[in-house]
Amino acid sequence: MGFELKAISYKRADVALTTRFTEPLYEQLCALKKHTGVPLNSIVLQACEYALKDLPEEIKMPYK
């Protein structure tokens, strides 16, 4: 099963972080936000969770 974007709210997402995106990536994320109605922060958090979940075990072992 691939990545599924969900309209979920992250109630405890209270750590502020400045992230820089390339302009094309940012434009794609904004278009996805506009198309789905899912907030940009939620899109980024879900994508990060998905990427971390699929890391090979030898890479993510120290971070469990």
Buried (B, 14 or more C-beta within 10 A) or exposed (E): EEEEBEEEEEEEEEEEEEEEEEEEEEEEBEEBBEEEEBBEEBBBBBBEEEEEEEEEEEEEEEEE
